[in-house]
Amino acid sequence: MNLRRALSWPLSPIRNLSEEAHRALKVRAAQHNRSTEAEMRAILEDAVRPQGRLRLGAALSEMSRKIGLTNADVEALEHGRDVRPAEPMHLE
């Protein structure tokens, strides 16, 4: 089984979940006006995609603003950059 196919399959129901946890899940789902399945998805999404994660583009943009980098600075860097393809190393 390849990874792409494994990731596209829906998750199986959670097995061996205690009655107490199942009841708590149902209560939590009702509090959020969701089905139990939708609540499980929301819990998993929140667990694997935390709100405080670093967003690289936003971090780089913020750093650029802090140091006063302008579009003209970026253009100057791009103009001076060597755009030729890199030559492979010869290890002989």
N, CA, C and O atoms as a GROMACS GRO file, in nm:
protein
  368
    1MET      N    1   0.085  -0.117   0.000
    1MET     CA    2   0.000   0.000   0.000
    1MET      C    3   0.090   0.123   0.000
    1MET      O    4   0.178   0.135   0.084
    2ASN      N    5   0.067   0.217  -0.094
    2ASN     CA    6   0.151   0.336  -0.096
    2ASN      C    7   0.095   0.442  -0.001
    2ASN      O    8  -0.021   0.434   0.040
    3LEU      N    9   0.178   0.540   0.032
    3LEU     CA   10   0.142   0.641   0.131
    3LEU      C   11   0.025   0.726   0.084
    3LEU      O   12  -0.065   0.756   0.162
    4ARG      N   13   0.025   0.766  -0.043
    4ARG     CA   14  -0.083   0.850  -0.094
    4ARG      C   15  -0.218   0.781  -0.077
    4ARG      O   16  -0.316   0.843  -0.035
    5ARG      N   17  -0.222   0.653  -0.110
    5ARG     CA   18  -0.348   0.579  -0.097
    5ARG      C   19  -0.387   0.563   0.049
    5ARG      O   20  -0.505   0.575   0.083
    6ALA      N   21  -0.291   0.537   0.135
    6ALA     CA   22  -0.320   0.521   0.277
    6ALA      C   23  -0.374   0.650   0.336
    6ALA      O   24  -0.464   0.647   0.420
    7LEU      N   25  -0.320   0.764   0.294
    7LEU     CA   26  -0.365   0.892   0.348
    7LEU      C   27  -0.502   0.932   0.296
    7LEU      O   28  -0.571   1.011   0.360
    8SER      N   29  -0.543   0.879   0.183
    8SER     CA   30  -0.672   0.916   0.127
    8SER      C   31  -0.786   0.832   0.183
    8SER      O   32  -0.903   0.867   0.165
    9TRP      N   33  -0.756   0.723   0.249
    9TRP     CA   34  -0.860   0.640   0.306
    9TRP      C   35  -0.920   0.707   0.429
    9TRP      O   36  -0.848   0.771   0.505
   10PRO      N   37  -1.050   0.693   0.448
   10PRO     CA   38  -1.110   0.748   0.570
   10PRO      C   39  -1.063   0.670   0.693
   10PRO      O   40  -1.029   0.552   0.684
   11LEU      N   41  -1.063   0.737   0.806
   11LEU     CA   42  -1.021   0.671   0.929
   11LEU      C   43  -1.123   0.568   0.972
   11LEU      O   44  -1.243   0.585   0.949
   12SER      N   45  -1.077   0.463   1.035
   12SER     CA   46  -1.166   0.363   1.092
   12SER      C   47  -1.224   0.416   1.222
   12SER      O   48  -1.167   0.507   1.283
   13PRO      N   49  -1.335   0.362   1.264
   13PRO     CA   50  -1.388   0.403   1.393
   13PRO      C   51  -1.286   0.374   1.503
   13PRO      O   52  -1.208   0.279   1.492
   14ILE      N   53  -1.287   0.453   1.606
   14ILE     CA   54  -1.193   0.433   1.716
   14ILE      C   55  -1.240   0.312   1.795
   14ILE      O   56  -1.355   0.303   1.836
   15ARG      N   57  -1.150   0.219   1.815
   15ARG     CA   58  -1.184   0.097   1.888
   15ARG      C   59  -1.139   0.106   2.032
   15ARG      O   60  -1.049   0.183   2.066
   16ASN      N   61  -1.202   0.028   2.115
   16ASN     CA   62  -1.168   0.016   2.257
   16ASN      C   63  -1.176   0.149   2.330
   16ASN      O   64  -1.099   0.173   2.424
   17LEU      N   65  -1.268   0.237   2.290
   17LEU     CA   66  -1.291   0.362   2.360
   17LEU      C   67  -1.378   0.333   2.481
   17LEU      O   68  -1.481   0.266   2.468
   18SER      N   69  -1.339   0.381   2.596
   18SER     CA   70  -1.416   0.352   2.718
   18SER      C   71  -1.555   0.415   2.709
   18SER      O   72  -1.575   0.513   2.638
   19GLU      N   73  -1.648   0.358   2.782
   19GLU     CA   74  -1.784   0.412   2.786
   19GLU      C   75  -1.782   0.556   2.837
   19GLU      O   76  -1.855   0.642   2.787
   20GLU      N   77  -1.699   0.582   2.936
   20GLU     CA   78  -1.690   0.717   2.993
   20GLU      C   79  -1.643   0.818   2.887
   20GLU      O   80  -1.699   0.927   2.875
   21ALA      N   81  -1.541   0.780   2.811
   21ALA     CA   82  -1.491   0.869   2.706
   21ALA      C   83  -1.595   0.886   2.597
   21ALA      O   84  -1.612   0.996   2.543
   22HIS      N   85  -1.665   0.779   2.564
   22HIS     CA   86  -1.769   0.786   2.460
   22HIS      C   87  -1.882   0.879   2.504
   22HIS      O   88  -1.930   0.960   2.423
   23ARG      N   89  -1.925   0.869   2.628
   23ARG     CA   90  -2.030   0.957   2.679
   23ARG      C   91  -1.983   1.103   2.678
   23ARG      O   92  -2.058   1.192   2.639
   24ALA      N   93  -1.860   1.126   2.722
   24ALA     CA   94  -1.806   1.262   2.725
   24ALA      C   95  -1.797   1.319   2.584
   24ALA      O   96  -1.821   1.438   2.563
   25LEU      N   97  -1.761   1.235   2.489
   25LEU     CA   98  -1.753   1.278   2.350
   25LEU      C   99  -1.891   1.317   2.297
   25LEU      O  100  -1.906   1.418   2.228
   26LYS      N  101  -1.992   1.238   2.330
   26LYS     CA  102  -2.128   1.269   2.288
   26LYS      C  103  -2.177   1.400   2.349
   26LYS      O  104  -2.243   1.480   2.282
   27VAL      N  105  -2.144   1.423   2.476
   27VAL     CA  106  -2.184   1.548   2.542
   27VAL      C  107  -2.114   1.666   2.477
   27VAL      O  108  -2.176   1.769   2.449
   28ARG      N  109  -1.984   1.651   2.454
   28ARG     CA  110  -1.908   1.759   2.391
   28ARG      C  111  -1.961   1.790   2.251
   28ARG      O  112  -1.973   1.906   2.213
   29ALA      N  113  -1.995   1.686   2.175
   29ALA     CA  114  -2.050   1.705   2.041
   29ALA      C  115  -2.182   1.781   2.049
   29ALA      O  116  -2.207   1.871   1.969
   30ALA      N  117  -2.267   1.745   2.144
   30ALA     CA  118  -2.395   1.813   2.160
   30ALA      C  119  -2.375   1.960   2.198
   30ALA      O  120  -2.449   2.046   2.152
   31GLN      N  121  -2.275   1.989   2.281
   31GLN     CA  122  -2.246   2.127   2.320
   31GLN      C  123  -2.204   2.211   2.201
   31GLN      O  124  -2.228   2.332   2.198
   32HIS      N  125  -2.140   2.148   2.104
   32HIS     CA  126  -2.094   2.220   1.984
   32HIS      C  127  -2.189   2.204   1.866
   32HIS      O  128  -2.157   2.243   1.754
   33ASN      N  129  -2.306   2.145   1.891
   33ASN     CA  130  -2.407   2.121   1.787
   33ASN      C  131  -2.349   2.045   1.667
   33ASN      O  132  -2.372   2.080   1.552
   34ARG      N  133  -2.272   1.940   1.697
   34ARG     CA  134  -2.212   1.856   1.593
   34ARG      C  135  -2.245   1.711   1.621
   34ARG      O  136  -2.286   1.673   1.731
   35SER      N  137  -2.227   1.630   1.518
   35SER     CA  138  -2.239   1.486   1.537
   35SER      C  139  -2.115   1.438   1.612
   35SER      O  140  -2.016   1.510   1.622
   36THR      N  141  -2.121   1.318   1.664
   36THR     CA  142  -2.006   1.261   1.734
   36THR      C  143  -1.888   1.249   1.638
   36THR      O  144  -1.774   1.277   1.676
   37GLU      N  145  -1.915   1.208   1.516
   37GLU     CA  146  -1.808   1.195   1.416
   37GLU      C  147  -1.746   1.331   1.384
   37GLU      O  148  -1.623   1.342   1.375
   38ALA      N  149  -1.828   1.433   1.368
   38ALA     CA  150  -1.776   1.567   1.340
   38ALA      C  151  -1.694   1.619   1.458
   38ALA      O  152  -1.594   1.688   1.439
   39GLU      N  153  -1.736   1.585   1.579
   39GLU     CA  154  -1.660   1.627   1.698
   39GLU      C  155  -1.525   1.557   1.702
   39GLU      O  156  -1.425   1.620   1.736
   40MET      N  157  -1.520   1.428   1.668
   40MET     CA  158  -1.392   1.357   1.664
   40MET      C  159  -1.300   1.421   1.560
   40MET      O  160  -1.180   1.437   1.586
   41ARG      N  161  -1.354   1.457   1.444
   41ARG     CA  162  -1.272   1.523   1.342
   41ARG      C  163  -1.218   1.656   1.393
   41ARG      O  164  -1.100   1.688   1.372
   42ALA      N  165  -1.302   1.734   1.460
   42ALA     CA  166  -1.259   1.864   1.513
   42ALA      C  167  -1.149   1.846   1.617
   42ALA      O  168  -1.052   1.922   1.619
   43ILE      N  169  -1.164   1.748   1.704
   43ILE     CA  170  -1.063   1.723   1.807
   43ILE      C  171  -0.931   1.684   1.742
   43ILE      O  172  -0.826   1.736   1.781
   44LEU      N  173  -0.936   1.594   1.644
   44LEU     CA  174  -0.813   1.553   1.575
   44LEU      C  175  -0.749   1.669   1.500
   44LEU      O  176  -0.627   1.686   1.504
   45GLU      N  177  -0.830   1.750   1.431
   45GLU     CA  178  -0.776   1.866   1.359
   45GLU      C  179  -0.707   1.962   1.456
   45GLU      O  180  -0.596   2.009   1.428
   46ASP      N  181  -0.771   1.990   1.568
   46ASP     CA  182  -0.711   2.080   1.668
   46ASP      C  183  -0.581   2.023   1.724
   46ASP      O  184  -0.487   2.097   1.753
   47ALA      N  185  -0.577   1.892   1.740
   47ALA     CA  186  -0.458   1.828   1.798
   47ALA      C  187  -0.340   1.830   1.703
   47ALA      O  188  -0.226   1.851   1.746
   48VAL      N  189  -0.364   1.808   1.575
   48VAL     CA  190  -0.252   1.800   1.481
   48VAL      C  191  -0.221   1.931   1.411
   48VAL      O  192  -0.115   1.945   1.349
   49ARG      N  193  -0.310   2.027   1.420
   49ARG     CA  194  -0.287   2.159   1.359
   49ARG      C  195  -0.310   2.267   1.465
   49ARG      O  196  -0.411   2.337   1.462
   50PRO      N  197  -0.216   2.280   1.557
   50PRO     CA  198  -0.236   2.378   1.665
   50PRO      C  199  -0.243   2.520   1.612
   50PRO      O  200  -0.177   2.554   1.513
   51GLN      N  201  -0.322   2.604   1.677
   51GLN     CA  202  -0.342   2.742   1.634
   51GLN      C  203  -0.212   2.823   1.640
   51GLN      O  204  -0.194   2.914   1.560
   52GLY      N  205  -0.124   2.793   1.734
   52GLY     CA  206  -0.003   2.871   1.752
   52GLY      C  207   0.113   2.828   1.665
   52GLY      O  208   0.227   2.864   1.693
   53ARG      N  209   0.087   2.751   1.560
   53ARG     CA  210   0.198   2.701   1.479
   53ARG      C  211   0.263   2.816   1.401
   53ARG      O  212   0.198   2.916   1.371
   54LEU      N  213   0.388   2.799   1.370
   54LEU     CA  214   0.463   2.898   1.296
   54LEU      C  215   0.421   2.896   1.150
   54LEU      O  216   0.421   2.792   1.085
   55ARG      N  217   0.384   3.011   1.100
   55ARG     CA  218   0.352   3.027   0.958
   55ARG      C  219   0.471   3.099   0.896
   55ARG      O  220   0.492   3.218   0.920
   56LEU      N  221   0.548   3.026   0.816
   56LEU     CA  222   0.675   3.074   0.766
   56LEU      C  223   0.662   3.205   0.688
   56LEU      O  224   0.741   3.297   0.709
   57GLY      N  225   0.565   3.214   0.598
   57GLY     CA  226   0.548   3.335   0.519
   57GLY      C  227   0.521   3.456   0.607
   57GLY      O  228   0.579   3.563   0.586
   58ALA      N  229   0.432   3.440   0.705
   58ALA     CA  230   0.400   3.551   0.796
   58ALA      C  231   0.522   3.588   0.880
   58ALA      O  232   0.545   3.707   0.904
   59ALA      N  233   0.599   3.489   0.924
   59ALA     CA  234   0.718   3.516   1.004
   59ALA      C  235   0.823   3.593   0.924
   59ALA      O  236   0.883   3.687   0.974
   60LEU      N  237   0.846   3.552   0.799
   60LEU     CA  238   0.943   3.622   0.714
   60LEU      C  239   0.898   3.764   0.683
   60LEU      O  240   0.979   3.856   0.682
   61SER      N  241   0.771   3.781   0.658
   61SER     CA  242   0.717   3.913   0.630
   61SER      C  243   0.733   4.005   0.751
   61SER      O  244   0.772   4.121   0.737
   62GLU      N  245   0.704   3.953   0.869
   62GLU     CA  246   0.718   4.030   0.992
   62GLU      C  247   0.864   4.069   1.016
   62GLU      O  248   0.893   4.182   1.054
   63MET      N  249   0.956   3.975   0.994
   63MET     CA  250   1.098   4.004   1.011
   63MET      C  251   1.142   4.113   0.914
   63MET      O  252   1.217   4.203   0.952
   64SER      N  253   1.095   4.107   0.790
   64SER     CA  254   1.131   4.208   0.690
   64SER      C  255   1.082   4.346   0.732
   64SER      O  256   1.154   4.444   0.717
   65ARG      N  257   0.959   4.353   0.784
   65ARG     CA  258   0.907   4.481   0.831
   65ARG      C  259   0.989   4.535   0.946
   65ARG      O  260   1.018   4.655   0.952
   66LYS      N  261   1.028   4.448   1.039
   66LYS     CA  262   1.104   4.491   1.157
   66LYS      C  263   1.239   4.550   1.120
   66LYS      O  264   1.284   4.647   1.182
   67ILE      N  265   1.304   4.494   1.019
   67ILE     CA  266   1.436   4.546   0.983
   67ILE      C  267   1.430   4.652   0.874
   67ILE      O  268   1.532   4.706   0.833
   68GLY      N  269   1.308   4.681   0.826
   68GLY     CA  270   1.291   4.788   0.728
   68GLY      C  271   1.324   4.749   0.586
   68GLY      O  272   1.358   4.835   0.505
   69LEU      N  273   1.316   4.622   0.553
   69LEU     CA  274   1.343   4.575   0.418
   69LEU      C  275   1.234   4.625   0.324
   69LEU      O  276   1.115   4.612   0.353
   70THR      N  277   1.274   4.683   0.212
   70THR     CA  278   1.177   4.736   0.116
   70THR      C  279   1.177   4.651  -0.011
   70THR      O  280   1.262   4.565  -0.029
   71ASN      N  281   1.080   4.677  -0.098
   71ASN     CA  282   1.075   4.606  -0.226
   71ASN      C  283   1.199   4.637  -0.308
   71ASN      O  284   1.249   4.550  -0.380
   72ALA      N  285   1.250   4.761  -0.298
   72ALA     CA  286   1.372   4.797  -0.372
   72ALA      C  287   1.490   4.713  -0.324
   72ALA      O  288   1.575   4.673  -0.404
   73ASP      N  289   1.497   4.685  -0.193
   73ASP     CA  290   1.604   4.601  -0.139
   73ASP      C  291   1.595   4.460  -0.197
   73ASP      O  292   1.696   4.401  -0.235
   74VAL      N  293   1.476   4.406  -0.202
   74VAL     CA  294   1.456   4.271  -0.256
   74VAL      C  295   1.493   4.267  -0.403
   74VAL      O  296   1.559   4.174  -0.449
   75GLU      N  297   1.451   4.369  -0.477
   75GLU     CA  298   1.485   4.375  -0.620
   75GLU      C  299   1.636   4.382  -0.640
   75GLU      O  300   1.689   4.318  -0.731
   76ALA      N  301   1.705   4.458  -0.556
   76ALA     CA  302   1.851   4.469  -0.566
   76ALA      C  303   1.916   4.333  -0.539
   76ALA      O  304   2.011   4.295  -0.607
   77LEU      N  305   1.865   4.260  -0.440
   77LEU     CA  306   1.918   4.127  -0.411
   77LEU      C  307   1.896   4.032  -0.528
   77LEU      O  308   1.985   3.955  -0.564
   78GLU      N  309   1.778   4.038  -0.586
   78GLU     CA  310   1.748   3.951  -0.699
   78GLU      C  311   1.832   3.986  -0.822
   78GLU      O  312   1.873   3.898  -0.896
   79HIS      N  313   1.858   4.115  -0.842
   79HIS     CA  314   1.938   4.159  -0.957
   79HIS      C  315   2.082   4.110  -0.947
   79HIS      O  316   2.143   4.074  -1.047
   80GLY      N  317   2.136   4.108  -0.826
   80GLY     CA  318   2.274   4.067  -0.807
   80GLY      C  319   2.294   3.918  -0.794
   80GLY      O  320   2.407   3.871  -0.784
   81ARG      N  321   2.186   3.844  -0.795
   81ARG     CA  322   2.192   3.698  -0.776
   81ARG      C  323   2.232   3.628  -0.904
   81ARG      O  324   2.189   3.666  -1.012
   82ASP      N  325   2.314   3.527  -0.891
   82ASP     CA  326   2.356   3.446  -1.006
   82ASP      C  327   2.242   3.350  -1.040
   82ASP      O  328   2.205   3.266  -0.958
   83VAL      N  329   2.186   3.363  -1.159
   83VAL     CA  330   2.071   3.282  -1.197
   83VAL      C  331   2.108   3.160  -1.281
   83VAL      O  332   2.020   3.085  -1.324
   84ARG      N  333   2.236   3.141  -1.304
   84ARG     CA  334   2.278   3.024  -1.381
   84ARG      C  335   2.254   2.896  -1.299
   84ARG      O  336   2.266   2.899  -1.177
   85PRO      N  337   2.223   2.787  -1.366
   85PRO     CA  338   2.206   2.661  -1.292
   85PRO      C  339   2.337   2.621  -1.224
   85PRO      O  340   2.446   2.646  -1.276
   86ALA      N  341   2.325   2.560  -1.110
   86ALA     CA  342   2.443   2.516  -1.037
   86ALA      C  343   2.512   2.404  -1.114
   86ALA      O  344   2.448   2.321  -1.177
   87GLU      N  345   2.643   2.404  -1.106
   87GLU     CA  346   2.722   2.298  -1.168
   87GLU      C  347   2.734   2.183  -1.070
   87GLU      O  348   2.761   2.207  -0.952
   88PRO      N  349   2.715   2.060  -1.114
   88PRO     CA  350   2.729   1.946  -1.022
   88PRO      C  351   2.875   1.932  -0.976
   88PRO      O  352   2.968   1.964  -1.049
   89MET      N  353   2.891   1.884  -0.855
   89MET     CA  354   3.025   1.862  -0.801
   89MET      C  355   3.085   1.737  -0.863
   89MET      O  356   3.015   1.638  -0.887
   90HIS      N  357   3.213   1.741  -0.887
   90HIS     CA  358   3.285   1.622  -0.935
   90HIS      C  359   3.374   1.573  -0.822
   90HIS      O  360   3.467   1.643  -0.782
   91LEU      N  361   3.348   1.456  -0.773
   91LEU     CA  362   3.421   1.401  -0.659
   91LEU      C  363   3.522   1.297  -0.705
   91LEU      O  364   3.521   1.183  -0.658
   92GLU      N  365   3.607   1.336  -0.795
   92GLU     CA  366   3.705   1.241  -0.848
   92GLU      C  367   3.840   1.268  -0.791
   92GLU      O  368   3.936   1.197  -0.824
   0.00000   0.00000   0.00000
